Amino acid sequence: MATQTVAIIGPQTSTTAHVISHIANELQVPLLSFTATDPTLSSLQFPFFIRTAFSDIYEMTAIADFVNYFGWREVIAVYGDDDHGRNGIGALGDKLAERRCKISFKAPMTPETTREEITDVLVQVALAESRVIVLHTSTAWGPKVLSVAKSLGMMENGYVWITTTFLSTWLDIGSPLSSDATDDMQGVITLRMYIPDSERKRWFFSRWKNLTTGKTANGSQGLSTYGIFAYDTVYALAHALDAFFKQGNQITFSRDPKLSQLRGDNMHLDAVKIFNEGKLLRKYIYEVNMTGVSGLFKYTSDGNLVNPAYEIINVIGTGTRRVGYWSNYTGLSIVPPEALYSKPPNRSSASQKLLPVLWPGETTHRPRGWVFPNNGRMLKIGVPKRVSYREFVSQVQGTDMFKGFCIDVFLSAVNLLPYAVPYKFVSYGDGDSNPSNTELVRLITAGVFDAAVGDITITTERTKMVDFTQPYIESGLVVVASVKKTDSNAWAFLTPFTPMMWTVTAVFFLLVGAVVWILEHRLNDDFRGPPKQQMVTILWFSFSTMFFAHRENTVSTLGRFVLLIWLFVVLIINSSYTASLTSILTVQQLSSPVKGIESLISSKEPIGYLQGSFTRTYLIEEIGIDESRLVPLKTPEETTEALKKGPQKGGVAAYVDERAYIELFLSSRCDYSIVGQEFTRNGWGFAFPRDSPLAVDLSTAILELAENGDLQRIHDKWLLSSACLSQGAKLEVDRLNLRSFWGLYLVCGLACVLALLIYFIQTMRQYSKHGPEELESSGHGSGSSRLRTFLTFVDEKEEIVKSRSKRKKMEGISYRSTSEVGSSITFNKAYSQASLNRIDSVNEI
């Protein structure tokens, strides 16, 4: 540094780079490194540090995407306890957290670790839950860790080993390797910085092979990607210096006032000078835009190389197999990244693809990634100790065992898992009141319980604390209130239509009749005649179409068209009326003053809820109901008593609870019913700590239970109950009675009475006008003879009475004729008598 240095290439380790960067900053000398990949070196703290390879931040992003791709949620980090290891694993933790994954256990090792220390660390790793291990170290002792893992049986089926670029570097430099060298790392996944294939790359590798032939026992010396970036680093600096001098710049130095005071020491720090044009040279380095052996060599605005990408390598046999690529542009893919740069970026899960991987244990089946820890500890599962609705979950008296619908679902799901789950149930609650399930869930986050099983509703508040399984029963909030049966009244037949509907229907009957009369009047004799007769025809035709009983034929095309449309309308009206009336008369009608949650919000009456449930919090915070209106109820018996009393006698107007409870509550209480709609959509699930893999596996098991019908069978075993049958209630349709129809009979009776009255008046008028003369002459007869005469008159056909009256009049006229024309009169009389006899015969016929 005392010999007028303008740039530094190196060092090889990030730990050394941290130290040298302070000197480079003080002397303003650009420090170019192709191996110090620590992501913290890119911070503002080291402005003169220039990385000429890919930062570890991208490598850790690639590992996080790989872990997320296979659905693992926890990994174990084994790393060297230095700046490079700690900062790299820190970056990995951040990237995993972005994908809802995490590092469950960190196992640091000293940089000069021994085989015994490695063994001690890996033994702790083997006792942990996760089986996905990320190894981030150097080529110096990284392969040794894999060798110890092999000896400990940690390269068997079920393990996943992911290493950073140290392993690909070790493999590339030592290639070709013997089977003994690679036997310890079969199935391991490693990353390699991706360098696109090109003529320049092939030319470079050919020169390197020729240059190193005979240098090793295996032939030529292997070359890693770091060597290629080292080559491009020198050329990038040469380009920057060339641009620096072409602009007429000069290299000058000046003394550092801080170091000038250190005269007389052995290090001669007073001779070290500041590079005055260091910032300018740094600027030219960041402006380099060239095509090197590594591909496009260009910097982004944040000081990193463009297009960072990695190959994902699977160690198989004595070599490796590429299973895919990762790039910062599109994520995981099976095609080279440069083929995707011309397309829009796509990071969707469907676009992420990799080739099949051969895992440790020589299996292609995706490892589960976790096991239960081999420390003898059982899962502590909290179970609420309920005092109501014990069909869902309850503790067997005098034992630590539990039973109920929720317990059976959990046990059935656990039995479907492909591995054993050591657990024990621990009761939660005092047994005198229902415990708070929210508090039970909170105890999982506090570490008191490892899981919770029971009637635990999945709510937003609880999902912020734990992970839930797939819901195994749907259960939203509903309102229950007292109901009473509504009997149909005498005018129920008017109920199907509103007054407006009745009015419009009647108007249309008259309107259609008038329209058809207009269209048929000039063509059809049925629609002709005196005005009075035509009015009757219109009215009869209109209303007879209601029953399709019209007898008048339509002959005009327009009349038939109108009648066809109207008959279709009448068909729909009749069908709708019949269906509505049938429903009103046959379906049991229940009424309640409470119509649903909306009516409860607008009222001021007390509302009951199940003590210990989330209903209270929901009604206060989400619905806005005043807390003073809420009444906690512990048991179904308390609920029944409160609903029976009502708000006037110290009870409640309604009861709000989850549908699962309500269905069990109503199964034996027919005086109450659900009113309104279900106003929340919730379900019950089993609670586990965040990112627990057991929650995912149990969700799959619950879905399998639902598909094979076992979930329904468990439901029927515990919760199926014939509503109200235990109390002798009959679930049958009510028989129709007279109360529903006496209005119709009254209308029909009145119509009959009115018609008979009009008929009787008309008959009396005819009797007084056309009665026989012998009746008039028998005015002094008995009453019985007059009654018989009247009844005989009523029984006679009207035409006969009229014809007889007409004949009598004609006979009276003949008696008043003169005797001069007696013979003629006699002849006419005989003729008239014969004519009258013929008329009578015709009338009789």
Secondary structure, DSSP 8 states (H G I E B T S, - for coil): --S----EE--SSHHHHHHHHHHHHHHT--EEESS---GGGGSTT-TTEEE-S--HHHHHHHHHHHHHHTT--EEEEEEESSHHHHHHHHHHHHHHHHTT-EEEEEEEE-TT--HHHHHHHHHHHHHSSB-EEEEE--TTTHHHHHHHHHHTTTTSTT-EEEE-HHHHHHHHHH-S--HHHHGGGTT-EEEEE-----HHHHHHHHHHHHHHTTSBTTBS----HHHHHHHHHHHHHHHHHHHHHHTT----EEE-HHHHT-TT-TT-GGG-EEETTHHHHHHHHHT-EEEETTEEEEB-TTS-BSS-EEEEEEEETTEEEEEEEEETTTEEESS-GGGTTTS-----GGG-------BTTTB-S----B---TT---EEEEEE--SS-TTT-EE-TTSS-EESHHHHHHHHHHHTSSS---EEEEEES-SSS---HHHHHHHHHTTS-SEE-SS-B--HHHHTTSEE---SEE--EEEEEE-EEE---TTGGGTTS-HHHHHHHHHHHHHHHHHHHHHHTTT-GGG-S-HHHHHHHHHHHHHHGGGT-------SHHHHHHHHHHHHHHHHHHHHHHHHHHHHHHS-EEE-S--SHHHHHHS---EEEETTSTHHHHIIIII---GGGEEEE-SHHHHHHHHHH-GGGTS-SEEEEEHHHHHHHHTT-TTEEEES------EE--EE-TT-HHHHHHHHHHHHHHHHTHHHHHHHHHH---TTGGGT---S-----GGGTHHHHHHHHHHHHHHHHHHHHHHHHHHHHH--HHHHHTTTS-HHHHHHHHHHHHHS-HHHHHHHHHHHHHHHHHHTS-GGGHHHHHHHHHHHHHHHHHHHHHHH-
